[in-house]
Structure formats: structure tokens, C-alpha cells
Amino acid sequence: MLFSEISGCDISELSDFTLVVFCCAGIVVITLLVFVIVPLIIKDNARRGAVIQGISRSNFAILGVPVAESLAGEGGAKSVLLIMPFAIVLFNALAVITLSVFAPKGEKQSPGTAALLIARSVATNPLIISSLLGLAFALLRAKAGIELPSFVVRTTERLADTVYAMAVISLGAGITKEGFRGKISTAVVASICKTIIVPAIAITTAAALGFRGERIIAVFILFGAPTAITSYIMAKNMKSDAELAGQILLVSTAMCLFTLFAIIFIIKTAGLI
């Protein structure tokens, strides 16, 4: 999906780096806030890591472009695409740091190992690879007039249409009802933070700084989207509480059916879009 969207984008119009700086700073600040607050409430290290990642890490890469296009057309998608590579790298790096710091006893990583994990997660992340490949083809088209064959374009577009549904179906199939015991309340609270409190802080700050239109839409999607699907995979691989991570993902995704609509209504009523 990312390759399809970015490779077809006019990169000459991607120049709003004030938006990039704001979004990157917002990701770091929100992660630091939950990094401090969550350990005061939750005592189990594995759960701490899952909750912090669940609140701070967004499913922006998958939801960003389609939601932005539906709200603001091609201009909205371009704002999202500008932020995408930076946000993905930050989300991955901060997730590795979080899950390393709050690893269960006996699973903690040394600083050197954590640094290698960050480098590897960034270098091998399919979201980052697809973004860079899409950017390379966008540059080739802009500078040399080279177009992708029509069958490649059609194939990637059709595959892109299946992304979100297949990802959520696969995750749901792997969650057991036993895993919800004793954790669902934590997942609900984390999901409320992710889908209501975090976007409220980010959008209010962006509006106070004068962001409007496509820029406020990009901020809204980045911080208002549900928890990233890859948070479950990373929690599992790094010995965090994968069941809780999966629950936060499922609950926040379900809540977003309502919160995304409500936030869109509020920012439209306020004249921000």
C-alpha cells in the first residue's frame, strides 16, 4: 500500500517540514510522558512495555493515506506521505527502547544489543523499505520521466486494498479468549488514552500553533489512529506481554470506529478543516 501511494505521488509538492518537525516532536514527547506515568501505575515490567507501546505507537502507516484522502483528497494524502518515513522510523526505534527497558526479568537487553535491535528493526522493516522504494520510483518519474508498467501499478493497487482487513483478521485469529482474563480493563484504559486523550492533546497543540486543513488532518490521523498492528508482533518477539499488546490493538481499533468519527466532527465544527 505504501509503495503504491508513494510511488504515484508528486514529490515536488512534499515540502512542509514544519509539519514533520511537529509530528516527530509530538511522538517523542508523548512516548516520554507515558514512559514516566505508566510505571507509576503498573508494576509488572512486561505489561508496562506493552501498555507504553500501545498508547504511543500509531497505526498511521496503514490508516494514514486512505483516511487522509477521504477527508482532503490528494492534498491530505501528500501531507501524510511526507510524515510517513520519519514517523515509522521513530515508532520502531522508540518501541525497541521501551520494550528493552521494560523487559521481563532475565530478558533485558544491553545498550549495545538494544542499539543493534533498533538498527535491524529499521533496516528490515517492510514499511520503511516500501516507503523508500516508493520514494525512489517517485524520484525516477519526476527526474527522468520513468513510469512503472501499468500491470505493476494495477497489481499493487489491488493488493493495497486488502491490507487492513487481512491484518486485523490475522491478528484476531491468533487471540485466545483465555488471554483476556485479568487484562481487559488495562487494555480498555490504554485504548482510551490512545484514541481520545493522545489525539486531544496533539490536535489542541497543533491548532494553537496555527495548523489547519490538510496539516491538522495529518496530525489527527497520526495521533488518533489505533495502536499499530506491528506492536503485537514486536511485543511477542521481545518477550513483552503479547496478549495484552494484542488486546490493546483490538480494543483501540474497535473504539476508533467511534472516536475517529467524533474527532472529525469536532475539528470540522471548530473550523479547523
C-alpha contacts under 8 A as a table, 3 or more apart, distances in Angstrom:
res1	aa1	res2	aa2	distance
1	M	4	S	5.11
1	M	5	E	6.21
1	M	62	I	7.66
1	M	156	T	6.91
1	M	157	E	6.91
1	M	159	L	7.20
1	M	160	A	4.17
1	M	161	D	7.52
1	M	163	V	7.18
2	L	5	E	5.20
2	L	6	I	5.93
2	L	61	A	7.51
2	L	62	I	7.86
2	L	127	L	7.15
2	L	130	S	6.08
2	L	131	S	5.85
2	L	134	G	7.19
2	L	160	A	7.97
3	F	6	I	5.36
3	F	7	S	5.70
3	F	130	S	5.04
3	F	131	S	5.77
3	F	133	L	6.62
3	F	134	G	4.45
3	F	135	L	7.95
3	F	156	T	7.78
4	S	7	S	5.61
4	S	8	G	6.42
4	S	134	G	6.95
4	S	153	V	6.99
4	S	156	T	5.78
4	S	157	E	6.07
4	S	160	A	7.35
5	E	8	G	5.50
5	E	9	C	6.42
5	E	65	V	7.67
5	E	134	G	7.57
6	I	9	C	5.07
6	I	81	L	6.72
6	I	131	S	6.68
6	I	134	G	4.91
6	I	135	L	5.94
6	I	138	A	6.84
7	S	133	L	7.67
7	S	134	G	4.11
7	S	135	L	5.79
7	S	136	A	7.46
7	S	137	F	5.32
7	S	138	A	4.57
8	G	134	G	7.85
8	G	138	A	6.29
9	C	78	K	7.22
9	C	138	A	6.37
10	D	13	E	6.08
10	D	14	L	7.56
10	D	138	A	6.99
10	D	142	A	7.40
11	I	14	L	5.18
11	I	138	A	6.70
11	I	139	L	7.23
11	I	142	A	7.58
12	S	15	S	7.45
12	S	142	A	7.98
13	E	78	K	7.71
14	L	78	K	6.63
14	L	79	S	7.22
14	L	82	L	5.94
15	S	82	L	7.75
16	D	19	L	5.71
16	D	20	V	6.98
16	D	79	S	7.67
16	D	82	L	7.69
17	F	20	V	4.80
17	F	21	V	6.20
18	T	21	V	5.20
18	T	22	F	6.24
19	L	22	F	5.17
19	L	23	C	6.16
19	L	83	I	7.64
19	L	215	R	6.86
20	V	23	C	5.24
20	V	24	C	6.09
20	V	82	L	7.24
20	V	83	I	5.47
20	V	86	F	7.63
21	V	24	C	5.26
21	V	25	A	6.01
22	F	25	A	5.20
22	F	26	G	6.02
23	C	26	G	4.95
23	C	27	I	6.22
23	C	83	I	7.46
23	C	87	A	7.66
23	C	219	V	6.83
23	C	222	L	7.87
24	C	27	I	5.20
24	C	28	V	6.41
24	C	86	F	7.12
24	C	87	A	6.47
24	C	90	L	7.43
25	A	28	V	5.23
25	A	29	V	6.09
26	G	29	V	5.14
26	G	30	I	6.01
26	G	202	A	7.07
27	I	30	I	5.43
27	I	31	T	6.13
27	I	56	S	7.12
27	I	87	A	7.79
27	I	90	L	7.60
27	I	91	F	7.72
28	V	31	T	5.20
28	V	32	L	6.16
28	V	90	L	7.94
29	V	32	L	5.14
29	V	33	L	6.18
30	I	33	L	5.06
30	I	34	V	6.35
30	I	56	S	6.37
30	I	198	V	7.56
31	T	34	V	5.41
31	T	35	F	5.90
31	T	52	I	7.24
31	T	56	S	5.36
31	T	94	L	7.67
32	L	35	F	4.80
32	L	36	V	6.33
33	L	36	V	5.35
33	L	37	I	6.19
34	V	37	I	4.91
34	V	38	V	5.46
34	V	52	I	5.89
34	V	55	I	7.58
34	V	56	S	7.50
35	F	38	V	6.04
35	F	39	P	7.07
35	F	52	I	6.30
35	F	98	T	7.74
36	V	39	P	6.33
36	V	40	L	7.28
37	I	40	L	5.50
37	I	41	I	7.04
38	V	41	I	5.36
38	V	42	I	5.98
38	V	48	R	6.42
38	V	51	V	7.53
38	V	52	I	6.80
39	P	42	I	5.20
39	P	43	K	6.27
39	P	48	R	6.24
40	L	43	K	7.39
42	I	45	N	7.84
42	I	47	R	7.18
42	I	48	R	6.10
43	K	47	R	7.91
43	K	48	R	7.24
44	D	47	R	5.45
44	D	48	R	6.21
45	N	48	R	4.94
45	N	49	G	6.39
45	N	102	F	4.94
45	N	103	A	6.02
45	N	104	P	5.60
46	A	49	G	5.46
46	A	50	A	6.49
46	A	99	L	7.94
46	A	102	F	6.19
46	A	103	A	5.74
46	A	104	P	5.35
46	A	239	K	7.44
46	A	240	S	4.54
46	A	241	D	5.09
47	R	50	A	5.10
47	R	51	V	6.05
47	R	240	S	6.89
47	R	241	D	5.49
47	R	244	L	7.09
48	R	51	V	5.27
48	R	52	I	6.07
48	R	102	F	6.42
49	G	52	I	5.27
49	G	53	Q	6.11
49	G	98	T	5.88
49	G	99	L	5.04
49	G	101	V	7.88
49	G	102	F	5.25
49	G	103	A	7.09
49	G	235	A	7.94
49	G	240	S	6.47
49	G	241	D	7.66
50	A	53	Q	5.32
50	A	54	G	5.93
50	A	99	L	7.48
50	A	235	A	6.52
50	A	240	S	6.31
50	A	241	D	5.86
50	A	242	A	7.15
50	A	244	L	6.55
50	A	245	A	5.16
51	V	54	G	4.86
51	V	55	I	6.14
51	V	187	A	7.74
51	V	190	A	6.32
51	V	244	L	7.74
51	V	245	A	6.97
51	V	248	I	7.74
52	I	55	I	5.37
52	I	56	S	6.11
52	I	98	T	7.34
53	Q	56	S	5.29
53	Q	57	R	5.46
53	Q	95	A	5.99
53	Q	98	T	7.13
53	Q	99	L	7.90
53	Q	231	S	6.82
54	G	57	R	5.79
54	G	58	S	7.95
54	G	190	A	6.86
54	G	191	S	7.59
54	G	194	K	7.30
54	G	227	T	5.50
54	G	228	A	7.58
54	G	231	S	6.98
54	G	245	A	6.45
54	G	248	I	6.19
54	G	249	L	7.06
55	I	58	S	7.88
55	I	190	A	5.93
55	I	191	S	6.87
55	I	193	C	6.32
55	I	194	K	4.68
55	I	198	V	7.92
55	I	227	T	6.85
56	S	194	K	7.01
56	S	227	T	7.78
57	R	91	F	5.95
57	R	95	A	7.64
57	R	227	T	5.72
57	R	228	A	5.87
57	R	231	S	7.42
58	S	61	A	7.94
58	S	91	F	7.84
58	S	222	L	6.46
58	S	223	F	6.48
58	S	224	G	7.64
58	S	225	A	5.72
58	S	226	P	5.82
58	S	227	T	4.70
58	S	228	A	4.77
59	N	62	I	5.89
59	N	63	L	6.25
59	N	64	G	7.81
59	N	222	L	7.74
59	N	225	A	5.66
59	N	226	P	5.61
59	N	227	T	5.31
59	N	228	A	3.77
59	N	229	I	6.46
60	F	63	L	5.27
60	F	64	G	4.83
60	F	84	M	7.75
60	F	221	I	6.51
60	F	222	L	5.21
60	F	223	F	7.87
60	F	225	A	6.08
60	F	228	A	7.29
61	A	64	G	5.67
61	A	65	V	7.69
61	A	84	M	6.57
61	A	88	I	7.26
61	A	127	L	7.41
62	I	65	V	7.21
62	I	163	V	7.58
62	I	164	Y	6.68
63	L	66	P	5.96
63	L	67	V	6.05
63	L	164	Y	7.85
63	L	221	I	7.59
63	L	225	A	7.05
64	G	67	V	5.63
64	G	68	A	5.99
64	G	77	A	7.56
64	G	80	V	6.18
64	G	218	A	7.61
64	G	221	I	5.97
64	G	222	L	7.02
65	V	68	A	5.16
65	V	69	E	5.99
65	V	76	G	7.79
65	V	77	A	5.06
65	V	80	V	6.29
65	V	81	L	7.24
66	P	69	E	5.17
66	P	70	S	6.20
66	P	77	A	7.50
67	V	70	S	5.15
67	V	71	L	6.32
67	V	221	I	7.52
68	A	71	L	5.19
68	A	72	A	5.81
68	A	73	G	6.78
68	A	76	G	4.82
68	A	77	A	5.17
68	A	80	V	7.13
68	A	214	E	7.98
68	A	217	I	6.68
68	A	218	A	6.97
68	A	221	I	7.55
69	E	72	A	5.32
69	E	73	G	4.10
69	E	74	E	5.70
69	E	75	G	7.54
69	E	76	G	5.62
69	E	77	A	5.25
70	S	73	G	5.89
71	L	76	G	7.13
71	L	217	I	7.77
72	A	75	G	6.11
72	A	76	G	4.71
72	A	77	A	7.53
72	A	213	G	7.94
72	A	214	E	6.41
72	A	217	I	7.97
73	G	76	G	5.58
73	G	77	A	6.67
74	E	77	A	5.11
74	E	78	K	6.28
75	G	78	K	5.19
75	G	79	S	6.56
75	G	214	E	6.64
76	G	79	S	5.33
76	G	80	V	6.51
76	G	214	E	4.92
76	G	215	R	7.62
76	G	217	I	7.03
76	G	218	A	7.01
77	A	80	V	5.13
77	A	81	L	6.11
78	K	81	L	4.99
78	K	82	L	6.18
79	S	82	L	5.25
79	S	83	I	6.71
79	S	214	E	6.62
79	S	215	R	6.54
79	S	218	A	6.17
80	V	83	I	5.34
80	V	84	M	6.07
80	V	218	A	5.43
81	L	84	M	5.01
81	L	85	P	7.64
82	L	85	P	7.30
83	I	86	F	5.74
83	I	87	A	6.05
84	M	87	A	5.25
84	M	88	I	6.09
84	M	131	S	7.82
85	P	88	I	5.30
85	P	89	V	6.33
85	P	128	I	6.31
85	P	131	S	6.42
85	P	132	L	7.83
86	F	89	V	5.37
86	F	90	L	6.23
87	A	90	L	5.14
87	A	91	F	5.98
88	I	91	F	5.18
88	I	92	N	6.19
88	I	127	L	7.30
88	I	128	I	6.70
89	V	92	N	5.31
89	V	93	A	6.15
89	V	122	V	6.13
89	V	128	I	7.23
90	L	93	A	5.19
90	L	94	L	5.97
91	F	94	L	5.37
91	F	95	A	5.96
92	N	95	A	5.13
92	N	96	V	6.30
92	N	118	I	7.10
92	N	121	S	6.72
92	N	122	V	6.62
93	A	96	V	5.35
93	A	97	I	6.36
93	A	118	I	5.25
93	A	119	A	7.99
93	A	121	S	7.67
93	A	122	V	7.30
94	L	97	I	5.05
94	L	98	T	6.01
95	A	98	T	5.07
95	A	99	L	6.06
95	A	231	S	7.93
96	V	99	L	5.29
96	V	100	S	5.95
96	V	114	A	6.93
96	V	117	L	6.93
96	V	118	I	5.97
97	I	100	S	5.14
97	I	101	V	6.11
97	I	114	A	6.74
97	I	118	I	7.71
98	T	101	V	5.27
98	T	102	F	6.13
99	L	102	F	5.18
99	L	103	A	5.56
99	L	235	A	7.17
99	L	238	M	6.71
99	L	240	S	6.72
100	S	103	A	5.15
100	S	108	K	5.85
100	S	109	Q	5.66
100	S	114	A	6.60
100	S	238	M	7.58
101	V	108	K	6.91
101	V	109	Q	7.70
102	F	108	K	7.56
103	A	106	G	7.98
103	A	107	E	5.64
103	A	108	K	5.10
103	A	109	Q	7.80
103	A	238	M	7.49
103	A	239	K	6.87
103	A	240	S	6.22
104	P	107	E	5.43
104	P	108	K	6.67
104	P	239	K	7.13
104	P	240	S	6.91
105	K	108	K	6.59
107	E	239	K	7.15
109	Q	112	G	7.95
109	Q	113	T	5.81
109	Q	114	A	5.81
110	S	113	T	5.16
110	S	114	A	6.11
111	P	114	A	5.05
111	P	115	A	6.12
112	G	115	A	5.10
112	G	116	L	6.31
113	T	116	L	5.07
113	T	117	L	6.15
114	A	117	L	4.97
114	A	118	I	6.20
115	A	118	I	5.11
115	A	119	A	6.25
116	L	119	A	5.06
116	L	120	R	6.01
117	L	120	R	5.05
117	L	121	S	5.89
118	I	121	S	5.14
118	I	122	V	6.14
119	A	122	V	5.28
119	A	123	A	6.03
120	R	123	A	5.06
120	R	124	T	5.86
121	S	124	T	5.43
121	S	125	N	5.57
122	V	125	N	5.30
122	V	128	I	6.96
123	A	128	I	7.57
123	A	129	I	7.52
124	T	128	I	7.77
124	T	129	I	7.13
125	N	128	I	5.41
125	N	129	I	6.25
126	P	129	I	4.94
126	P	130	S	5.87
127	L	130	S	5.29
127	L	131	S	6.13
128	I	131	S	5.04
128	I	132	L	6.19
129	I	132	L	5.23
129	I	133	L	6.11
130	S	133	L	5.07
130	S	134	G	5.94
131	S	134	G	5.11
131	S	135	L	6.12
132	L	135	L	4.99
132	L	136	A	6.14
133	L	136	A	5.03
133	L	137	F	6.38
134	G	137	F	5.28
134	G	138	A	6.15
135	L	138	A	4.95
135	L	139	L	6.14
136	A	139	L	5.15
136	A	140	L	6.28
137	F	140	L	4.93
137	F	141	R	6.18
137	F	146	I	7.98
137	F	147	E	7.97
137	F	148	L	7.86
138	A	141	R	5.19
138	A	142	A	6.17
139	L	142	A	5.02
139	L	143	K	5.86
139	L	144	A	7.90
140	L	143	K	5.32
140	L	144	A	5.28
140	L	145	G	6.45
140	L	146	I	5.61
140	L	147	E	7.80
141	R	144	A	5.57
141	R	145	G	4.33
141	R	146	I	4.53
141	R	147	E	5.68
142	A	145	G	5.82
142	A	146	I	7.81
148	L	152	V	6.59
148	L	153	V	6.64
149	P	152	V	5.43
149	P	153	V	6.56
150	S	153	V	5.07
150	S	154	R	6.16
151	F	154	R	5.15
151	F	155	T	6.02
152	V	155	T	5.14
152	V	156	T	6.14
153	V	156	T	5.41
153	V	157	E	6.15
154	R	157	E	5.20
154	R	158	R	6.24
155	T	158	R	5.28
155	T	159	L	6.22
156	T	159	L	5.09
156	T	160	A	5.95
157	E	160	A	5.01
157	E	161	D	6.51
158	R	161	D	5.30
158	R	162	T	7.20
159	L	162	T	5.55
159	L	163	V	6.94
160	A	163	V	5.41
161	D	164	Y	7.72
162	T	165	A	5.88
162	T	166	M	6.02
163	V	166	M	5.58
163	V	167	A	6.17
164	Y	167	A	5.18
164	Y	168	V	6.29
165	A	168	V	5.43
165	A	169	I	6.12
166	M	169	I	5.08
166	M	170	S	6.03
167	A	170	S	5.26
167	A	171	L	6.28
167	A	229	I	7.32
168	V	171	L	5.08
168	V	172	G	6.05
168	V	229	I	7.70
168	V	250	L	7.99
169	I	172	G	5.17
169	I	173	A	6.20
170	S	173	A	5.26
170	S	174	G	6.63
171	L	174	G	5.31
171	L	175	I	6.70
171	L	246	G	7.46
172	G	175	I	5.41
172	G	250	L	7.62
173	A	176	T	8.00
175	I	179	G	7.02
175	I	243	E	7.22
175	I	246	G	7.21
176	T	179	G	5.43
176	T	180	F	7.44
177	K	180	F	5.58
177	K	181	R	7.50
178	E	181	R	5.72
179	G	183	K	7.69
179	G	243	E	5.77
179	G	244	L	7.65
180	F	183	K	5.53
180	F	184	I	5.48
180	F	243	E	7.55
180	F	244	L	7.69
180	F	247	Q	7.24
181	R	184	I	6.70
182	G	185	S	7.37
183	K	186	T	5.34
183	K	187	A	6.32
183	K	244	L	6.45
184	I	187	A	4.94
184	I	188	V	6.14
184	I	244	L	7.83
184	I	247	Q	7.06
185	S	188	V	5.11
185	S	189	V	6.30
186	T	189	V	5.27
186	T	190	A	6.14
187	A	190	A	5.14
187	A	191	S	6.00
187	A	244	L	6.60
187	A	245	A	7.95
187	A	247	Q	5.89
187	A	248	I	4.65
187	A	251	V	6.87
188	V	191	S	5.02
188	V	192	I	6.19
188	V	248	I	6.97
188	V	251	V	6.49
188	V	252	S	7.70
189	V	192	I	5.15
189	V	193	C	6.39
190	A	193	C	5.14
190	A	194	K	6.18
190	A	248	I	6.68
191	S	194	K	4.85
191	S	195	T	5.95
191	S	226	P	7.84
191	S	227	T	8.00
191	S	248	I	5.92
191	S	249	L	7.87
191	S	251	V	6.32
191	S	252	S	4.68
191	S	255	M	7.58
192	I	195	T	5.35
192	I	196	I	5.51
192	I	197	I	6.78
192	I	252	S	7.38
193	C	196	I	5.63
193	C	197	I	4.75
193	C	198	V	5.91
194	K	197	I	6.38
194	K	198	V	5.53
194	K	199	P	7.39
194	K	223	F	7.78
194	K	224	G	7.02
194	K	225	A	7.97
194	K	226	P	6.76
194	K	227	T	7.17
194	K	252	S	7.09
195	T	198	V	6.58
195	T	199	P	6.50
195	T	223	F	7.88
195	T	224	G	5.36
195	T	225	A	6.74
195	T	226	P	6.29
195	T	252	S	6.55
195	T	255	M	7.21
195	T	256	C	6.50
195	T	259	T	6.52
196	I	199	P	5.74
196	I	200	A	6.04
196	I	224	G	7.20
196	I	259	T	6.92
197	I	200	A	5.15
197	I	201	I	6.31
198	V	201	I	5.33
198	V	202	A	6.26
198	V	223	F	6.36
198	V	224	G	7.06
199	P	202	A	5.00
199	P	203	I	5.80
199	P	220	F	6.25
199	P	223	F	4.95
199	P	224	G	4.78
200	A	203	I	5.40
200	A	204	T	5.97
201	I	204	T	5.34
201	I	205	T	6.16
202	A	205	T	5.25
202	A	206	A	6.11
202	A	219	V	7.04
202	A	220	F	7.48
202	A	223	F	6.79
203	I	206	A	5.01
203	I	207	A	5.98
203	I	216	I	6.93
203	I	219	V	6.56
203	I	220	F	6.15
204	T	207	A	5.18
204	T	208	A	6.16
205	T	208	A	5.10
205	T	209	L	6.35
206	A	209	L	5.09
206	A	210	G	6.49
206	A	211	F	5.40
206	A	216	I	6.81
206	A	219	V	7.48
207	A	210	G	5.08
207	A	211	F	5.08
207	A	212	R	6.79
207	A	216	I	7.25
207	A	272	L	7.43
208	A	211	F	7.44
211	F	215	R	5.82
211	F	216	I	5.50
211	F	272	L	7.86
212	R	215	R	5.66
212	R	216	I	5.02
212	R	217	I	7.84
212	R	272	L	5.11
212	R	273	I	6.09
213	G	216	I	5.56
213	G	217	I	6.37
213	G	272	L	6.02
213	G	273	I	4.35
214	E	217	I	5.03
214	E	218	A	6.27
214	E	273	I	7.32
215	R	218	A	5.17
215	R	219	V	6.42
216	I	219	V	5.03
216	I	220	F	6.01
216	I	272	L	7.10
216	I	273	I	7.37
217	I	220	F	4.98
217	I	221	I	6.20
217	I	273	I	7.50
218	A	221	I	5.30
218	A	222	L	6.10
219	V	222	L	5.16
219	V	223	F	6.19
219	V	224	G	7.98
220	F	223	F	5.56
220	F	224	G	5.33
220	F	225	A	7.79
221	I	224	G	5.05
221	I	225	A	5.37
222	L	225	A	6.09
224	G	260	L	7.00
225	A	256	C	7.05
225	A	260	L	7.63
226	P	249	L	6.83
226	P	252	S	5.08
226	P	253	T	5.11
226	P	256	C	6.33
227	T	231	S	7.28
227	T	248	I	7.08
227	T	249	L	5.13
227	T	252	S	6.31
227	T	253	T	7.13
228	A	231	S	5.44
228	A	232	Y	7.92
228	A	249	L	6.89
229	I	232	Y	6.10
229	I	233	I	7.55
229	I	249	L	6.62
230	T	233	I	5.13
230	T	234	M	6.18
231	S	234	M	5.21
231	S	235	A	6.00
231	S	245	A	6.70
231	S	246	G	7.90
231	S	249	L	7.93
232	Y	235	A	5.20
232	Y	236	K	6.22
232	Y	242	A	5.74
232	Y	243	E	7.88
232	Y	245	A	5.20
232	Y	246	G	5.26
232	Y	249	L	7.51
233	I	236	K	5.19
233	I	237	N	6.21
233	I	242	A	7.53
234	M	237	N	5.07
234	M	238	M	6.05
235	A	238	M	5.29
235	A	239	K	6.14
235	A	240	S	4.79
235	A	241	D	6.34
235	A	242	A	5.11
235	A	245	A	6.73
236	K	239	K	5.36
236	K	240	S	5.96
236	K	241	D	6.96
236	K	242	A	4.78
237	N	240	S	7.70
239	K	242	A	7.48
241	D	244	L	5.48
241	D	245	A	6.27
242	A	245	A	4.86
242	A	246	G	6.04
243	E	246	G	5.13
243	E	247	Q	6.22
244	L	247	Q	4.97
244	L	248	I	6.18
245	A	248	I	5.24
245	A	249	L	6.29
246	G	249	L	5.04
246	G	250	L	6.20
247	Q	250	L	5.10
247	Q	251	V	5.95
248	I	251	V	5.22
248	I	252	S	5.79
249	L	252	S	5.35
249	L	253	T	6.01
250	L	253	T	5.17
250	L	254	A	6.22
251	V	254	A	5.11
251	V	255	M	6.09
252	S	255	M	4.99
252	S	256	C	6.07
253	T	256	C	5.18
253	T	257	L	7.03
254	A	257	L	5.67
254	A	258	F	7.87
255	M	258	F	5.67
255	M	259	T	6.16
256	C	259	T	4.71
256	C	260	L	5.28
256	C	261	F	7.85
257	L	260	L	6.20
257	L	261	F	6.92
258	F	261	F	5.44
258	F	262	A	6.23
259	T	262	A	4.95
259	T	263	I	5.98
260	L	263	I	5.23
260	L	264	I	6.10
261	F	264	I	5.21
261	F	265	F	6.20
262	A	265	F	5.12
262	A	266	I	6.23
263	I	266	I	5.02
263	I	267	I	6.16
264	I	267	I	5.41
264	I	268	K	5.99
265	F	268	K	5.21
265	F	269	T	5.99
266	I	269	T	5.10
266	I	270	A	6.11
267	I	270	A	4.97
267	I	271	G	6.33
267	I	272	L	5.35
267	I	273	I	6.54
268	K	271	G	5.14
268	K	272	L	5.76
268	K	273	I	5.24
269	T	272	L	7.68
